[in-house]
Amino acid sequence: MTDTAYVVLILMGFSVCALVLRALYVRGER
């Protein structure tokens, strides 16, 4: 169970980082 929780947290963190980087990239492009 612990491993699954860690995987979920990692995936969520990666998704958040991806969204932030994408938002910054779009803002910088314009």
PyMOL Python script that loads the backbone (N, CA, C, O; Angstrom):
from pymol import cmd

cmd.read_pdbstr("""\
ATOM      1  N   MET A   1       0.844  -1.200   0.000  1.00  0.00           N
ATOM      2  CA  MET A   1       0.000   0.000   0.000  1.00  0.00           C
ATOM      3  C   MET A   1       0.878   1.248   0.000  1.00  0.00           C
ATOM      4  O   MET A   1       0.587   2.233  -0.679  1.00  0.00           O
ATOM      5  N   THR A   2       1.943   1.186   0.765  1.00  0.00           N
ATOM      6  CA  THR A   2       2.821   2.360   0.841  1.00  0.00           C
ATOM      7  C   THR A   2       3.407   2.682  -0.525  1.00  0.00           C
ATOM      8  O   THR A   2       3.474   3.846  -0.921  1.00  0.00           O
ATOM      9  N   ASP A   3       3.835   1.638  -1.251  1.00  0.00           N
ATOM     10  CA  ASP A   3       4.437   1.862  -2.567  1.00  0.00           C
ATOM     11  C   ASP A   3       3.430   2.531  -3.501  1.00  0.00           C
ATOM     12  O   ASP A   3       3.775   3.457  -4.235  1.00  0.00           O
ATOM     13  N   THR A   4       2.189   2.059  -3.469  1.00  0.00           N
ATOM     14  CA  THR A   4       1.161   2.648  -4.344  1.00  0.00           C
ATOM     15  C   THR A   4       0.961   4.116  -4.006  1.00  0.00           C
ATOM     16  O   THR A   4       0.847   4.954  -4.900  1.00  0.00           O
ATOM     17  N   ALA A   5       0.918   4.429  -2.708  1.00  0.00           N
ATOM     18  CA  ALA A   5       0.716   5.817  -2.290  1.00  0.00           C
ATOM     19  C   ALA A   5       1.858   6.682  -2.804  1.00  0.00           C
ATOM     20  O   ALA A   5       1.634   7.788  -3.296  1.00  0.00           O
ATOM     21  N   TYR A   6       3.087   6.177  -2.690  1.00  0.00           N
ATOM     22  CA  TYR A   6       4.240   6.945  -3.169  1.00  0.00           C
ATOM     23  C   TYR A   6       4.151   7.174  -4.669  1.00  0.00           C
ATOM     24  O   TYR A   6       4.446   8.267  -5.152  1.00  0.00           O
ATOM     25  N   VAL A   7       3.744   6.144  -5.409  1.00  0.00           N
ATOM     26  CA  VAL A   7       3.618   6.273  -6.873  1.00  0.00           C
ATOM     27  C   VAL A   7       2.586   7.337  -7.218  1.00  0.00           C
ATOM     28  O   VAL A   7       2.808   8.162  -8.105  1.00  0.00           O
ATOM     29  N   VAL A   8       1.454   7.317  -6.514  1.00  0.00           N
ATOM     30  CA  VAL A   8       0.394   8.305  -6.773  1.00  0.00           C
ATOM     31  C   VAL A   8       0.909   9.711  -6.485  1.00  0.00           C
ATOM     32  O   VAL A   8       0.677  10.632  -7.268  1.00  0.00           O
ATOM     33  N   LEU A   9       1.612   9.876  -5.356  1.00  0.00           N
ATOM     34  CA  LEU A   9       2.143  11.195  -5.010  1.00  0.00           C
ATOM     35  C   LEU A   9       3.130  11.664  -6.066  1.00  0.00           C
ATOM     36  O   LEU A   9       3.115  12.833  -6.451  1.00  0.00           O
ATOM     37  N   ILE A  10       3.990  10.765  -6.539  1.00  0.00           N
ATOM     38  CA  ILE A  10       4.985  11.128  -7.556  1.00  0.00           C
ATOM     39  C   ILE A  10       4.281  11.547  -8.848  1.00  0.00           C
ATOM     40  O   ILE A  10       4.653  12.545  -9.466  1.00  0.00           O
ATOM     41  N   LEU A  11       3.268  10.783  -9.253  1.00  0.00           N
ATOM     42  CA  LEU A  11       2.537  11.118 -10.488  1.00  0.00           C
ATOM     43  C   LEU A  11       1.848  12.469 -10.347  1.00  0.00           C
ATOM     44  O   LEU A  11       1.881  13.280 -11.273  1.00  0.00           O
ATOM     45  N   MET A  12       1.227  12.717  -9.201  1.00  0.00           N
ATOM     46  CA  MET A  12       0.545  13.998  -8.981  1.00  0.00           C
ATOM     47  C   MET A  12       1.548  15.139  -9.010  1.00  0.00           C
ATOM     48  O   MET A  12       1.297  16.177  -9.622  1.00  0.00           O
ATOM     49  N   GLY A  13       2.695  14.947  -8.341  1.00  0.00           N
ATOM     50  CA  GLY A  13       3.722  15.991  -8.321  1.00  0.00           C
ATOM     51  C   GLY A  13       4.242  16.265  -9.722  1.00  0.00           C
ATOM     52  O   GLY A  13       4.449  17.420 -10.093  1.00  0.00           O
ATOM     53  N   PHE A  14       4.454  15.211 -10.506  1.00  0.00           N
ATOM     54  CA  PHE A  14       4.935  15.372 -11.880  1.00  0.00           C
ATOM     55  C   PHE A  14       3.918  16.139 -12.714  1.00  0.00           C
ATOM     56  O   PHE A  14       4.286  17.005 -13.509  1.00  0.00           O
ATOM     57  N   SER A  15       2.639  15.822 -12.532  1.00  0.00           N
ATOM     58  CA  SER A  15       1.579  16.505 -13.288  1.00  0.00           C
ATOM     59  C   SER A  15       1.562  17.989 -12.940  1.00  0.00           C
ATOM     60  O   SER A  15       1.456  18.835 -13.829  1.00  0.00           O
ATOM     61  N   VAL A  16       1.665  18.308 -11.656  1.00  0.00           N
ATOM     62  CA  VAL A  16       1.662  19.710 -11.229  1.00  0.00           C
ATOM     63  C   VAL A  16       2.853  20.444 -11.829  1.00  0.00           C
ATOM     64  O   VAL A  16       2.707  21.548 -12.353  1.00  0.00           O
ATOM     65  N   CYS A  17       4.039  19.826 -11.753  1.00  0.00           N
ATOM     66  CA  CYS A  17       5.248  20.455 -12.307  1.00  0.00           C
ATOM     67  C   CYS A  17       5.084  20.672 -13.804  1.00  0.00           C
ATOM     68  O   CYS A  17       5.465  21.723 -14.321  1.00  0.00           O
ATOM     69  N   ALA A  18       4.527  19.704 -14.501  1.00  0.00           N
ATOM     70  CA  ALA A  18       4.334  19.821 -15.954  1.00  0.00           C
ATOM     71  C   ALA A  18       3.391  20.980 -16.265  1.00  0.00           C
ATOM     72  O   ALA A  18       3.647  21.758 -17.183  1.00  0.00           O
ATOM     73  N   LEU A  19       2.308  21.097 -15.510  1.00  0.00           N
ATOM     74  CA  LEU A  19       1.354  22.185 -15.756  1.00  0.00           C
ATOM     75  C   LEU A  19       2.008  23.534 -15.494  1.00  0.00           C
ATOM     76  O   LEU A  19       1.813  24.476 -16.263  1.00  0.00           O
ATOM     77  N   VAL A  20       2.784  23.639 -14.413  1.00  0.00           N
ATOM     78  CA  VAL A  20       3.457  24.903 -14.082  1.00  0.00           C
ATOM     79  C   VAL A  20       4.454  25.270 -15.172  1.00  0.00           C
ATOM     80  O   VAL A  20       4.482  26.413 -15.629  1.00  0.00           O
ATOM     81  N   LEU A  21       5.279  24.300 -15.595  1.00  0.00           N
ATOM     82  CA  LEU A  21       6.276  24.574 -16.638  1.00  0.00           C
ATOM     83  C   LEU A  21       5.585  24.973 -17.933  1.00  0.00           C
ATOM     84  O   LEU A  21       6.045  25.882 -18.625  1.00  0.00           O
ATOM     85  N   ARG A  22       4.489  24.307 -18.270  1.00  0.00           N
ATOM     86  CA  ARG A  22       3.761  24.632 -19.499  1.00  0.00           C
ATOM     87  C   ARG A  22       3.189  26.049 -19.418  1.00  0.00           C
ATOM     88  O   ARG A  22       3.258  26.803 -20.388  1.00  0.00           O
ATOM     89  N   ALA A  23       2.626  26.409 -18.265  1.00  0.00           N
ATOM     90  CA  ALA A  23       2.064  27.753 -18.097  1.00  0.00           C
ATOM     91  C   ALA A  23       3.166  28.801 -18.232  1.00  0.00           C
ATOM     92  O   ALA A  23       2.975  29.822 -18.892  1.00  0.00           O
ATOM     93  N   LEU A  24       4.324  28.550 -17.605  1.00  0.00           N
ATOM     94  CA  LEU A  24       5.435  29.501 -17.692  1.00  0.00           C
ATOM     95  C   LEU A  24       5.930  29.600 -19.126  1.00  0.00           C
ATOM     96  O   LEU A  24       6.262  30.692 -19.587  1.00  0.00           O
ATOM     97  N   TYR A  25       5.986  28.482 -19.840  1.00  0.00           N
ATOM     98  CA  TYR A  25       6.451  28.479 -21.232  1.00  0.00           C
ATOM     99  C   TYR A  25       5.502  29.302 -22.106  1.00  0.00           C
ATOM    100  O   TYR A  25       5.944  30.117 -22.917  1.00  0.00           O
ATOM    101  N   VAL A  26       4.205  29.084 -21.936  1.00  0.00           N
ATOM    102  CA  VAL A  26       3.217  29.833 -22.729  1.00  0.00           C
ATOM    103  C   VAL A  26       3.324  31.320 -22.406  1.00  0.00           C
ATOM    104  O   VAL A  26       3.272  32.158 -23.306  1.00  0.00           O
ATOM    105  N   ARG A  27       3.471  31.647 -21.126  1.00  0.00           N
ATOM    106  CA  ARG A  27       3.571  33.057 -20.729  1.00  0.00           C
ATOM    107  C   ARG A  27       4.831  33.677 -21.320  1.00  0.00           C
ATOM    108  O   ARG A  27       4.801  34.807 -21.807  1.00  0.00           O
ATOM    109  N   GLY A  28       5.943  32.934 -21.276  1.00  0.00           N
ATOM    110  CA  GLY A  28       7.203  33.457 -21.809  1.00  0.00           C
ATOM    111  C   GLY A  28       7.137  33.612 -23.318  1.00  0.00           C
ATOM    112  O   GLY A  28       7.718  34.541 -23.879  1.00  0.00           O
ATOM    113  N   GLU A  29       6.424  32.696 -23.978  1.00  0.00           N
ATOM    114  CA  GLU A  29       6.325  32.758 -25.439  1.00  0.00           C
ATOM    115  C   GLU A  29       5.608  34.032 -25.863  1.00  0.00           C
ATOM    116  O   GLU A  29       6.002  34.690 -26.827  1.00  0.00           O
ATOM    117  N   ARG A  30       4.549  34.373 -25.131  1.00  0.00           N
ATOM    118  CA  ARG A  30       3.802  35.584 -25.471  1.00  0.00           C
ATOM    119  C   ARG A  30       4.449  36.783 -24.801  1.00  0.00           C
ATOM    120  O   ARG A  30       3.974  37.908 -24.957  1.00  0.00           O
TER     121      ARG A  30
END
""", "prot")
cmd.dss("prot")
cmd.show_as("cartoon", "prot")
cmd.util.cbc("prot")
cmd.orient("prot")
